[in-house]
Amino acid sequence: MSNVSSLVSPLGRLAGKAAVITGGASGIGASTACLFHENGAKVVIADINDNKGEALVNKLGENDCYIHCDVTKEDDVRNLTDATISRYGRLDVMYNNAGILDCPMSTILDITKEEIDKVIGVNRVGALLGAKHAARVMVPQRKGCILFTASACTAIAGLLSGNAYAVSKHGVLGLTKNLAAELGQHGIRVNCISPYGVATPMIVPNEAEVTNMEQTLTGMGNLKGETLKPEGLAYAALYLASDEANYVSGLNLVVDGGFSIVNPTMMKAFNLIH
């Protein structure tokens, strides 16, 4: 086999693995569920949108299942984990992807305590509970992979995120690092994926507006000629969940086309002058 062909990864990169995906009924979660399924995983889709979750499972097949789960409720997360073990006898990947937005254009003066509690409850507490119960079953296994969806706002400020959302996602990044250090001794890898803006139903509820939003986000982005779609984040999750990333832990994989490393101020000023 040539060196080139040996680097081509076939389908089946998650063969035999059981994977839970919270927020798995739509957007990044649904794309990841489909890709994990295609790569041989037994997928548990967890969400509060029962209709979309059931419809996706029916599309994927009988080896996968849907479980209603509100990630802010520990009993729901405990049941999700126990049901996965009961059905498949193992838990290999826990992808804590469920999340919500605050108002991206709100200021610190506008934010309400109710909004803070809601965003922190889903994005940060939900991630913490998911990790807790994943670790509960992965530690005895002496192996496993815990993933989170964070945000490119962990790498750069002012990325169209409100303050509550920024706080929640920075918390997810901190949790990733802490758990990678804590759980490494048990053979458990912990990583997070931090996307640039992507046109998911959470951002664009009206499907007819997806193309316009993608064009807007691409226009604001750094990498031209490419558009970030949910599938792009699914492939990042597939890599981190697979054995190809067997020594990758504590990573914040920023998928933003270089947006967070570029200061466009001088380039914009130069273009205005010329």
C-alpha positions as CSV (number, residue, x, y, z in Angstrom):
1,M,0.0,0.0,0.0
2,S,1.4,3.4,-0.9
3,N,2.0,6.2,1.6
4,V,-0.8,8.3,0.0
5,S,-3.4,5.5,0.1
6,S,-2.6,4.6,3.6
7,L,-3.6,8.1,4.7
8,V,-7.0,7.9,3.2
9,S,-9.5,7.1,6.0
10,P,-12.4,4.8,4.9
11,L,-15.8,4.7,6.4
12,G,-16.0,2.7,9.6
13,R,-13.8,5.0,11.7
14,L,-16.2,4.6,14.7
15,A,-17.1,0.9,14.0
16,G,-18.4,-0.7,17.2
17,K,-18.5,2.4,19.2
18,A,-21.5,3.8,21.1
19,A,-21.9,7.6,20.9
20,V,-24.2,10.0,22.6
21,I,-24.9,13.4,21.0
22,T,-26.8,16.0,22.9
23,G,-28.6,18.6,20.9
24,G,-28.5,15.9,18.3
25,A,-31.9,16.5,16.5
26,S,-30.8,19.4,14.3
27,G,-27.9,21.6,13.2
28,I,-24.4,20.5,14.1
29,G,-25.7,17.6,16.3
30,A,-27.8,16.1,13.5
31,S,-25.0,16.4,10.9
32,T,-22.7,14.7,13.4
33,A,-25.2,11.9,14.2
34,C,-25.5,11.1,10.4
35,L,-21.7,11.1,10.0
36,F,-21.1,9.0,13.1
37,H,-23.7,6.5,11.8
38,E,-22.1,6.3,8.4
39,N,-18.8,5.5,10.2
40,G,-20.2,2.6,12.1
41,A,-21.2,4.1,15.4
42,K,-24.3,3.2,17.3
43,V,-25.7,6.7,17.9
44,V,-27.9,7.9,20.7
45,I,-29.6,11.2,19.8
46,A,-30.5,13.3,22.8
47,D,-32.6,16.4,22.6
48,I,-35.8,18.1,23.8
49,N,-37.2,18.3,20.2
50,D,-38.9,14.9,20.2
51,N,-40.4,15.1,16.7
52,K,-37.1,16.0,15.0
53,G,-35.2,13.5,17.1
54,E,-37.5,10.6,16.3
55,A,-37.6,11.5,12.6
56,L,-33.8,11.5,12.4
57,V,-33.6,8.1,14.1
58,N,-36.1,6.7,11.8
59,K,-34.0,7.9,8.9
60,L,-30.8,6.4,10.3
61,G,-32.1,2.9,11.3
62,E,-32.8,0.5,14.1
63,N,-29.2,0.4,15.5
64,D,-29.6,4.0,16.7
65,C,-32.1,5.5,19.1
66,Y,-33.5,8.8,20.4
67,I,-33.8,9.7,24.1
68,H,-35.5,12.8,25.4
69,C,-33.1,14.8,27.5
70,D,-33.1,18.3,29.0
71,V,-29.4,18.7,29.7
72,T,-30.1,21.2,32.6
73,K,-31.8,18.3,34.5
74,E,-29.4,15.9,36.1
75,D,-32.0,13.1,36.2
76,D,-32.4,13.4,32.5
77,V,-28.7,13.2,31.9
78,R,-28.3,10.3,34.3
79,N,-31.1,8.4,32.5
80,L,-29.5,9.2,29.1
81,T,-26.2,7.6,30.2
82,D,-27.8,4.6,31.9
83,A,-30.1,3.9,29.0
84,T,-27.1,4.0,26.6
85,I,-25.3,1.4,28.8
86,S,-28.4,-0.7,29.1
87,R,-28.9,-0.8,25.3
88,Y,-25.3,-1.0,24.0
89,G,-23.3,-2.2,27.0
90,R,-20.8,0.7,26.6
91,L,-20.3,4.4,26.1
92,D,-17.3,5.4,23.9
93,V,-18.1,9.0,22.9
94,M,-20.1,11.6,24.8
95,Y,-20.5,14.7,22.6
96,N,-22.0,17.5,24.7
97,N,-23.2,19.6,21.9
98,A,-26.6,21.1,23.2
99,G,-26.5,24.8,23.4
100,I,-28.5,28.0,23.0
101,L,-27.8,31.6,22.1
102,D,-28.4,34.8,24.0
103,C,-29.1,38.1,22.1
104,P,-25.9,38.6,20.2
105,M,-26.2,42.4,20.0
106,S,-27.1,42.9,23.6
107,T,-24.8,44.8,25.9
108,I,-23.9,44.2,29.6
109,L,-26.5,46.9,30.4
110,D,-29.3,45.1,28.6
111,I,-28.8,41.5,29.9
112,T,-31.2,40.1,32.4
113,K,-30.7,37.6,35.2
114,E,-33.2,35.3,33.6
115,E,-31.3,35.3,30.3
116,I,-28.0,34.6,32.1
117,D,-29.4,31.7,34.1
118,K,-30.9,30.2,30.9
119,V,-27.8,30.4,28.8
120,I,-25.4,29.3,31.5
121,G,-27.8,26.5,32.5
122,V,-27.8,24.9,29.0
123,N,-24.4,25.7,27.7
124,R,-22.2,25.3,30.8
125,V,-24.1,23.4,33.4
126,G,-25.5,21.0,30.8
127,A,-22.0,20.3,29.5
128,L,-20.7,19.7,33.1
129,L,-23.5,17.3,33.8
130,G,-22.9,15.4,30.6
131,A,-19.3,15.1,31.4
132,K,-20.0,14.0,34.9
133,H,-22.2,11.1,33.9
134,A,-20.0,10.1,30.9
135,A,-17.0,9.9,33.3
136,R,-19.1,7.8,35.7
137,V,-19.2,5.0,33.2
138,M,-16.0,5.7,31.3
139,V,-13.7,5.6,34.3
140,P,-14.4,1.9,35.0
141,Q,-14.0,1.2,31.2
142,R,-10.5,2.9,31.4
143,K,-11.2,4.6,28.1
144,G,-13.6,7.0,26.3
145,C,-13.9,10.3,24.5
146,I,-15.7,13.4,25.8
147,L,-16.4,16.2,23.4
148,F,-17.9,19.7,23.7
149,T,-19.1,22.3,21.3
150,A,-17.6,25.6,22.5
151,S,-17.2,28.7,20.2
152,A,-14.6,30.7,18.3
153,C,-15.5,33.4,20.9
154,T,-13.1,31.5,23.1
155,A,-10.3,32.7,20.8
156,I,-11.4,36.2,20.0
157,A,-13.7,38.8,21.5
158,G,-16.5,40.6,19.7
159,L,-17.5,37.6,17.6
160,L,-21.2,38.4,17.5
161,S,-21.8,36.8,20.8
162,G,-23.5,38.3,23.9
163,N,-21.9,38.3,27.2
164,A,-23.8,35.3,28.7
165,Y,-22.9,33.2,25.7
166,A,-19.2,34.2,25.9
167,V,-19.1,33.4,29.6
168,S,-20.8,30.0,29.0
169,K,-18.4,29.0,26.2
170,H,-15.3,30.1,28.0
171,G,-16.5,27.9,30.8
172,V,-16.8,25.0,28.4
173,L,-13.2,25.6,27.3
174,G,-12.0,25.7,31.0
175,L,-13.9,22.5,31.7
176,T,-12.3,20.8,28.7
177,K,-8.8,21.6,30.0
178,N,-9.6,20.6,33.6
179,L,-11.1,17.3,32.6
180,A,-8.3,16.5,30.2
181,A,-5.9,16.8,33.1
182,E,-8.2,14.9,35.6
183,L,-9.3,12.1,33.4
184,G,-6.2,11.4,31.4
185,Q,-5.1,8.9,34.1
186,H,-8.2,6.9,33.3
187,G,-7.5,6.8,29.5
188,I,-10.2,9.3,28.8
189,R,-9.6,12.0,26.1
190,V,-11.4,15.4,26.4
191,N,-11.5,18.0,23.6
192,C,-13.8,20.7,22.4
193,I,-14.6,22.2,19.0
194,S,-15.0,25.9,18.6
195,P,-16.8,26.9,15.4
196,Y,-17.1,30.3,13.7
197,G,-20.7,31.3,12.9
198,V,-22.6,28.6,11.1
199,A,-26.1,28.8,9.7
200,T,-27.9,26.3,11.9
201,P,-31.6,26.3,12.9
202,M,-30.5,27.9,16.2
203,I,-29.3,30.9,14.3
204,V,-31.6,30.8,11.3
205,P,-35.0,29.2,12.2
206,N,-36.3,30.0,8.7
207,E,-34.7,27.5,6.3
208,A,-35.3,29.9,3.4
209,E,-32.8,32.3,4.9
210,V,-30.0,29.8,5.3
211,T,-28.2,30.7,2.1
212,N,-28.3,34.5,2.9
213,M,-26.9,33.9,6.3
214,E,-24.1,31.7,4.9
215,Q,-23.2,34.4,2.5
216,T,-23.2,37.0,5.2
217,L,-21.0,34.9,7.5
218,T,-18.6,34.0,4.7
219,G,-18.3,37.6,3.7
220,M,-17.4,38.6,7.2
221,G,-15.0,35.6,7.5
222,N,-11.3,35.4,6.7
223,L,-11.1,32.3,4.5
224,K,-12.6,33.1,1.1
225,G,-13.9,30.5,-1.3
226,E,-15.2,28.2,1.5
227,T,-18.4,28.2,3.6
228,L,-18.6,26.7,7.0
229,K,-21.5,24.3,7.2
230,P,-22.7,21.9,10.0
231,E,-21.0,19.1,8.1
232,G,-17.6,20.8,8.6
233,L,-18.0,20.6,12.4
234,A,-19.2,17.0,12.1
235,Y,-16.0,16.0,10.4
236,A,-14.0,17.7,13.2
237,A,-16.0,15.7,15.8
238,L,-15.4,12.5,13.8
239,Y,-11.7,13.1,13.9
240,L,-11.6,13.8,17.6
241,A,-13.9,10.8,18.4
242,S,-11.9,8.4,16.2
243,D,-8.8,6.4,17.1
244,E,-6.9,8.6,14.7
245,A,-6.9,11.2,17.6
246,N,-5.9,8.6,20.2
247,Y,-3.3,10.9,21.7
248,V,-5.2,14.2,21.3
249,S,-6.6,15.6,24.6
250,G,-7.1,19.0,26.0
251,L,-7.4,20.5,22.5
252,N,-9.6,23.5,21.6
253,L,-10.1,22.8,17.9
254,V,-11.0,26.2,16.5
255,V,-12.8,25.8,13.1
256,D,-13.0,29.4,12.0
257,G,-11.0,29.7,8.8
258,G,-8.3,31.8,10.6
259,F,-10.8,34.4,11.7
260,S,-9.5,34.6,15.3
261,I,-5.9,35.1,14.3
262,V,-6.4,38.0,11.9
263,N,-6.8,41.7,12.8
264,P,-8.4,43.2,9.7
265,T,-8.2,46.8,10.9
266,M,-5.1,47.8,8.9
267,M,-6.3,45.9,5.8
268,K,-9.6,47.6,5.9
269,A,-8.0,51.0,6.3
270,F,-5.6,50.3,3.4
271,N,-8.5,49.3,1.2
272,L,-10.4,52.5,2.0
273,I,-7.4,54.6,1.2
274,H,-6.7,52.8,-2.1
